[in-house]
Amino acid sequence: MKSFDPDDDSPVIERDADEGVQLDDDVVEVDAERALALLDAITHDLPGGGESRDGQRDMVRAVASALTRRQHHVIEAGTGVGKSLAYLVPSVMSGERVVIATATKNLQDQLASKDAPQVAAHVKGVRVAVLKGKQNYLCLNRAQSLGGGAQLRLDDGSDMPRGVADQMRRILRWSNDTTTGDLDELPFEVDSRARRSVSVTPQECLQRAKCPQGQNCFAELAKDRANESSILIVNAHLYASHLASGSMLLPSHEYVVFDEAHEILDIFATLLGTSLNAARLRALATIARTLLGEADRAVADQLLSSADRFAGLLLAQYERNELKGLDEACRTELTRANEYVTTLVERLRDLATTSSDAEFRKVRALGPAIHLANDLERVNNVKDSELLYLARRDREVDVEISLIDVGPRLRSDLWPNVTAILTSATIPDTLTKNLGLDDVVVEHVASPFNYADNGLLYVPDGFPERNDPKAEAAIIEELVGLITAAGGRTLALFTNRSVMQRVAEAVAPRLDTEVLVQGSLSRQRLIEAFRESHEASLFAVTSFWQGVDVPGHSLSLVTIDRLPFSVPNDPLAEARRERSNNPFMEVDLPRATMLLAQGVGRLIRTKDDRGVVAVLDTRLASARYRSVMFKKLPPMRRTRDRGQVHEFLRELKDLHAS
């Protein structure tokens, strides 16, 4: 009988509306045995049949008990447990709306297109909905205003570049056929300027009652479906924004599941804070110039000049490596900009409009202006529980405000109001404490995969330490040998983009197989190209450490250039260290261990996958804290013998070739 793989792209099983489990309206208890019976029915109907997994059944029981008792529960469920079904099945049997919040779009799409419909097909009356932030939907009012003009323009009135204009026309044609308006469903990659031109932020929206397209609005229709849903799928960023808004964005609910829960600490820390940059000042100045009269345009011009000065001052401070707080010059310029913003808000409020289009343009300027004014006020009044720091985003430097400790906020505003299930393949040991769930014990559900036979964890012997000047050259030589032995099929993960680029440029000419490099294509296209190839290697950083699922013949080797500790000058990590009695054990090691486990977890995604994880950092073999890391890694065989690793990889290459 075929094993059920939770990551397999299986088609949804459609059931007749009258079939399935009938839920009583007054259900207040989730019966674990009924939940297991439903799980059996679902897995039985999967293509090729399914098999019972002890870990998945244990997790069903744990979730059912937590929902019934209305007690928060944290579950570390290894890869292959099938955790999506393990929490969806008890959720639909609760008789209440359950919000599922994921940290990545990939999992959100999997839940919405496969897992949740599979469950709903077996339970009468269950409705599944997906809700995203307003800016993710096509704005019909905006599209209508654009559709009449042959020459498309940007918000500042300038001509739109030809390539962007062509994309806009394709989007407008697509708008005639889409039923959801979800811009993520566009069948082509979209320039951010094109996407921005056909969508609105919450601050820019006219709202349903005032908008000419209000009754047909895709975002409002999605909210309607959310209000009628049993299972509502969102991303963790939207859920954090919901909390920041005073719980105004999502429909009422008593239960929430945070999948990929290891990510939510930083998501909440960021979304409960704010971000400010010179680009937002320029955007207000630019759009205000197109709306206000000649007498008021001087203020917009002054704000534009102030924004340019502020950008330069931020960059200078950033390049001096002064990442926390704002220096006197930045504060002075920001005070000046604040005065201009306040004036423009007043002038925009007083602006008379004579048409719905003019009113739309006014709201599209005034909403973000008020939001910007509020953020300026927050930047000028940072609380003791918050950290203001500088971060580089593309060309410019941003001012970020994040919560140093989210626990107190969640204790007061979230945990008393919902029952939460938190789950992930890797739960950092300090997560519950950091989230304010001090008394919640983490339950561990082991992976069903045979890591001992199918996986090999390799740390090279006699290798330079990672801070040795010779380390990069050694990594290049090691990768050439490993990738050659594997016949490609390698995901090479790095902690630094510059190192990745240099190593990729040195390795690629020495291989007979293709090398893909992050940045050369979009993330999704890179993953697709990697999956489809039988021998390509992919060199990547950051986001590719998590959420990348490449089972089967395309991946036999994962390499990690160094243990992913935070850089010493990471402002948020530094602030957390300052508040800890044991910063290395409570801040640095848990985060690095979690990221390492996520990176190692890219290798074996199904019961038949086999391969090698090579960590090119000798600290994993020699440091005193290595035992802490090993506890979070899959129980693979360990070796420092290069010959053994090459032989194993060549065997796998020959197996795939046959």
Long-range contacts (C-beta under 8 A, 24 or more apart in sequence): 1-48, 1-49, 1-50, 1-51, 2-48, 2-49, 2-50, 2-51, 3-50, 3-51, 3-607, 4-43, 4-46, 4-50, 4-51, 4-53, 4-82, 5-80, 5-551, 5-605, 5-606, 5-607, 6-80, 6-81, 6-82, 6-83, 6-84, 6-85, 6-115, 7-110, 7-549, 7-551, 7-605, 7-606, 8-551, 8-606, 9-114, 10-46, 10-47, 10-114, 11-47, 12-113, 12-114, 12-117, 12-118, 12-121, 13-42, 13-45, 13-46, 13-47, 13-118, 13-121, 14-121, 15-121, 15-122, 17-124, 18-124, 19-122, 19-124, 20-121, 20-122, 20-123, 20-124, 21-93, 21-122, 21-123, 21-124, 22-124, 22-125, 23-92, 23-93, 23-95, 23-123, 23-124, 23-125, 23-126, 24-95, 25-95, 26-95, 27-93, 27-94, 27-95, 28-95, 29-68, 30-63, 30-64, 30-65, 30-67, 30-68, 30-90, 30-93, 30-94, 31-64, 31-93, 32-60, 32-61, 32-64, 32-65, 32-90, 34-93, 35-60, 35-61, 35-64, 35-89, 35-90, 35-93, 36-60, 36-61, 38-89, 38-92, 38-93, 38-119, 38-122, 38-123, 39-85, 39-86, 39-89, 41-122, 42-85, 42-89, 42-118, 42-119, 42-122, 43-85, 45-122, 46-118, 53-80, 53-81, 53-82, 53-448, 54-448, 55-81, 55-82, 55-445, 55-446, 55-447, 55-448, 56-81, 56-82, 56-83, 56-85, 56-86, 56-445, 58-445, 59-83, 59-86, 59-87, 59-423, 59-445, 60-86, 60-89, 60-90, 62-443, 62-445, 63-87, 63-90, 63-91, 63-421, 64-90, 64-93, 66-419, 66-421, 67-91, 67-94, 67-255, 67-419, 67-421, 70-254, 70-419, 71-419, 72-415, 72-419, 72-420, 72-421, 72-422, 72-437, 72-440, 73-420, 73-421, 73-422, 73-440, 73-443, 74-261, 74-421, 74-422, 74-423, 74-427, 74-431, 74-432, 74-437, 74-440, 74-441, 74-442, 74-443, 75-421, 75-422, 75-423, 75-427, 75-442, 75-443, 75-444, 75-445, 76-423, 76-424, 76-425, 76-426, 76-427, 76-442, 76-443, 76-444, 76-445, 77-423, 77-424, 77-425, 77-445, 78-425, 78-445, 78-446, 78-447, 78-448, 78-449, 78-634, 79-425, 79-447, 79-449, 79-601, 79-604, 79-605, 79-634, 80-447, 80-448, 80-449, 80-605, 80-606, 80-607, 81-445, 81-446, 81-447, 81-448, 83-259, 83-423, 83-445, 84-110, 84-111, 84-115, 84-259, 85-115, 85-118, 85-119, 87-257, 87-259, 87-421, 87-423, 88-115, 88-116, 88-119, 88-231, 89-119, 91-231, 91-255, 91-257, 92-119, 92-120, 92-123, 92-126, 92-230, 92-231, 93-123, 94-255, 96-253, 96-254, 96-255, 97-229, 97-230, 97-231, 97-232, 97-251, 97-252, 97-253, 97-254, 97-255, 98-230, 98-231, 98-232, 98-253, 98-255, 98-256, 98-257, 99-232, 99-233, 99-234, 99-239, 99-250, 99-253, 99-255, 99-256, 99-257, 100-231, 100-232, 100-233, 100-234, 100-256, 100-257, 100-259, 101-234, 101-235, 101-236, 101-238, 101-239, 101-256, 101-257, 101-258, 101-259, 101-264, 102-233, 102-234, 102-235, 102-236, 102-259, 102-260, 103-235, 103-236, 103-259, 103-260, 103-261, 103-262, 103-263, 103-264, 103-267, 103-547, 104-235, 104-260, 104-263, 104-546, 104-547, 105-184, 105-235, 106-547, 106-549, 107-259, 107-260, 107-547, 108-233, 108-234, 108-235, 111-233, 111-259, 112-233, 116-231, 116-233, 119-231, 120-230, 120-231, 125-230, 126-230, 126-231, 127-225, 127-228, 127-229, 127-230, 127-231, 128-229, 128-230, 128-231, 128-233, 129-222, 129-225, 129-226, 129-228, 129-229, 129-231, 129-232, 129-233, 130-182, 130-222, 130-232, 130-233, 130-234, 131-222, 131-223, 131-225, 131-226, 131-232, 131-233, 131-234, 131-238, 131-250, 132-182, 132-184, 132-222, 132-234, 132-235, 132-238, 133-202, 133-237, 133-238, 133-241, 134-199, 134-200, 134-201, 134-202, 134-205, 134-219, 135-199, 135-200, 135-201, 135-202, 136-182, 136-183, 136-184, 136-199, 137-180, 137-181, 137-182, 137-183, 137-199, 137-217, 137-218, 137-219, 137-222, 138-171, 138-175, 138-178, 138-181, 138-182, 138-183, 138-198, 138-199, 138-218, 139-198, 139-199, 139-200, 139-205, 139-213, 139-217, 139-218, 139-219, 140-175, 140-181, 140-213, 140-216, 140-217, 140-218, 141-206, 141-211, 141-212, 141-213, 141-217, 141-360, 142-197, 142-198, 142-199, 142-200, 142-360, 143-171, 143-172, 143-175, 143-198, 144-212, 144-213, 145-357, 145-360, 146-172, 146-197, 146-198, 147-172, 152-197, 154-193, 154-197, 155-196, 155-197, 155-283, 155-286, 155-287, 155-290, 156-286, 156-287, 156-289, 156-290, 157-290, 160-193, 160-197, 161-193, 163-191, 164-191, 164-193, 164-194, 167-191, 167-194, 168-194, 168-197, 168-198, 171-198, 172-198, 178-218, 180-218, 180-222, 181-218, 181-219, 181-221, 181-222, 182-218, 189-522, 189-525, 200-364, 201-367, 201-368, 202-367, 203-367, 203-368, 203-370, 203-371, 204-363, 204-364, 204-367, 204-368, 205-363, 205-367, 206-359, 206-360, 206-363, 210-359, 211-360, 212-356, 223-251, 226-250, 226-251, 227-251, 236-260, 236-263, 236-264, 236-267, 237-267, 237-271, 240-264, 240-267, 240-268, 240-270, 240-271, 240-272, 241-271, 243-268, 243-271, 243-272, 243-409, 243-413, 243-414, 244-271, 244-272, 247-413, 247-417, 253-418, 254-418, 254-419, 255-418, 255-419, 255-420, 255-421, 256-418, 256-419, 256-420, 256-421, 257-420, 257-421, 257-422, 257-423, 258-420, 258-421, 258-422, 258-423, 259-423, 259-424, 260-424, 260-546, 260-547, 261-422, 261-423, 261-424, 261-427, 261-431, 262-424, 262-426, 262-427, 262-428, 262-431, 262-594, 262-598, 263-424, 263-546, 264-422, 264-435, 265-406, 265-431, 265-434, 265-435, 266-572, 268-403, 268-406, 268-409, 268-410, 268-435, 269-402, 269-403, 269-404, 269-406, 269-572, 270-400, 270-402, 272-402, 272-403, 272-406, 272-409, 273-386, 273-400, 273-401, 273-402, 273-403, 274-375, 274-378, 274-379, 274-400, 274-401, 275-375, 275-398, 275-399, 275-400, 275-401, 276-372, 276-375, 276-376, 276-379, 276-398, 276-399, 277-311, 277-314, 277-393, 277-396, 277-397, 277-398, 277-399, 278-307, 278-308, 278-310, 278-311, 278-314, 278-396, 279-307, 279-396, 280-368, 280-372, 280-375, 281-306, 281-307, 281-310, 281-337, 281-341, 281-372, 282-307, 282-308, 283-368, 284-341, 284-344, 284-365, 284-368, 284-369, 284-372, 285-340, 285-344, 287-361, 287-364, 287-365, 288-344, 288-347, 288-348, 288-365, 288-369, 290-361, 291-348, 291-351, 291-361, 291-362, 291-365, 292-344, 292-347, 292-348, 292-351, 296-344, 296-347, 299-340, 299-343, 299-344, 299-347, 300-340, 300-344, 302-340, 303-337, 303-340, 303-341, 303-344, 306-333, 306-336, 306-337, 306-340, 307-337, 309-333, 310-334, 310-337, 311-396, 311-397, 314-390, 314-396, 314-397, 314-399, 315-396, 315-397, 317-390, 317-397, 318-390, 318-392, 318-397, 321-569, 322-390, 323-389, 323-390, 323-391, 323-569, 323-571, 324-387, 324-388, 324-389, 324-390, 324-571, 324-574, 324-575, 325-388, 325-389, 326-379, 326-388, 326-399, 334-376, 334-379, 334-380, 335-380, 337-376, 338-373, 338-376, 338-377, 338-380, 341-369, 341-372, 341-373, 341-376, 342-373, 344-369, 345-369, 345-370, 345-373, 385-409, 387-571, 387-572, 387-575, 389-571, 389-572, 390-571, 391-571, 402-572, 404-572, 404-575, 404-576, 404-579, 405-434, 405-576, 405-579, 406-434, 406-435, 406-436, 407-433, 407-434, 407-435, 407-436, 408-436, 409-436, 410-435, 410-436, 411-436, 425-597, 425-598, 425-601, 426-593, 426-594, 426-597, 426-598, 426-601, 426-632, 428-590, 428-591, 428-593, 428-594, 429-590, 430-586, 430-587, 430-590, 431-590, 447-634, 448-607, 449-604, 449-606, 449-607, 449-609, 449-634, 450-607, 451-604, 451-634, 451-635, 451-636, 452-635, 452-636, 452-637, 454-604, 454-609, 454-610, 454-611, 455-603, 455-604, 455-610, 455-611, 455-612, 455-613, 455-634, 455-636, 455-637, 456-611, 456-612, 456-613, 456-636, 456-637, 456-638, 456-639, 456-644, 456-645, 456-648, 457-600, 457-612, 457-613, 457-615, 457-633, 457-636, 457-637, 457-638, 457-639, 458-612, 458-613, 458-614, 458-615, 458-638, 458-639, 458-640, 458-642, 458-645, 459-614, 459-615, 459-616, 459-617, 459-618, 459-620, 459-621, 459-638, 459-640, 460-614, 460-616, 460-618, 460-640, 460-642, 461-640, 461-641, 461-642, 463-616, 463-618, 464-618, 465-618, 465-619, 466-561, 466-562, 466-563, 466-616, 466-617, 466-618, 466-619, 472-499, 472-502, 472-503, 474-616, 475-503, 475-561, 475-616, 476-503, 476-506, 476-507, 478-559, 478-614, 478-616, 479-503, 479-507, 479-559, 480-507, 480-510, 480-511, 481-642, 481-646, 482-557, 482-559, 482-612, 482-614, 482-645, 482-646, 482-649, 483-507, 483-511, 483-513, 483-537, 483-557, 484-511, 484-512, 485-645, 485-646, 485-649, 485-650, 485-653, 486-556, 486-557, 486-611, 486-612, 486-649, 486-652, 486-653, 487-513, 487-535, 487-556, 487-649, 487-653, 487-656, 487-657, 488-513, 488-514, 488-533, 488-534, 488-535, 488-536, 488-537, 489-534, 489-535, 489-536, 489-537, 489-553, 489-554, 489-555, 489-556, 489-557, 489-611, 489-652, 489-653, 489-656, 490-537, 490-538, 490-555, 490-556, 490-557, 490-558, 490-559, 491-530, 491-537, 491-538, 491-540, 491-544, 491-548, 491-550, 491-555, 491-557, 491-558, 491-559, 491-602, 491-603, 492-537, 492-538, 492-539, 492-540, 492-558, 492-559, 492-561, 493-540, 493-541, 493-544, 493-545, 493-558, 493-559, 493-560, 493-561, 493-599, 493-602, 494-539, 494-540, 494-541, 494-561, 494-562, 495-541, 495-561, 495-562, 495-564, 496-541, 496-561, 497-541, 497-542, 499-561, 500-539, 500-540, 500-541, 500-561, 503-539, 503-561, 504-539, 507-539, 511-537, 513-537, 515-539, 518-544, 530-554, 530-555, 534-656, 544-602, 545-595, 545-598, 545-599, 545-602, 546-595, 546-598, 546-599, 548-602, 549-602, 549-605, 550-602, 550-605, 551-605, 551-606, 551-609, 552-606, 552-608, 552-609, 553-656, 555-602, 555-603, 555-609, 555-611, 556-610, 556-611, 556-612, 556-649, 556-652, 556-653, 556-656, 557-603, 557-611, 557-612, 557-613, 557-614, 557-649, 558-599, 558-600, 558-602, 558-603, 558-611, 558-612, 558-613, 558-614, 559-613, 559-614, 559-615, 559-616, 560-596, 560-599, 560-600, 560-613, 560-614, 560-615, 560-616, 560-617, 561-616, 561-617, 562-616, 562-617, 563-592, 563-596, 563-615, 563-617, 563-619, 563-620, 563-629, 564-591, 564-592, 564-595, 564-596, 564-599, 565-591, 565-592, 566-591, 566-592, 584-625, 585-625, 589-625, 589-628, 589-629, 592-629, 593-628, 593-629, 593-632, 594-632, 596-629, 596-632, 596-633, 597-629, 597-632, 597-633, 600-633, 600-634, 601-634, 604-634, 610-652, 611-649, 611-652, 612-645, 612-648, 612-649, 614-645
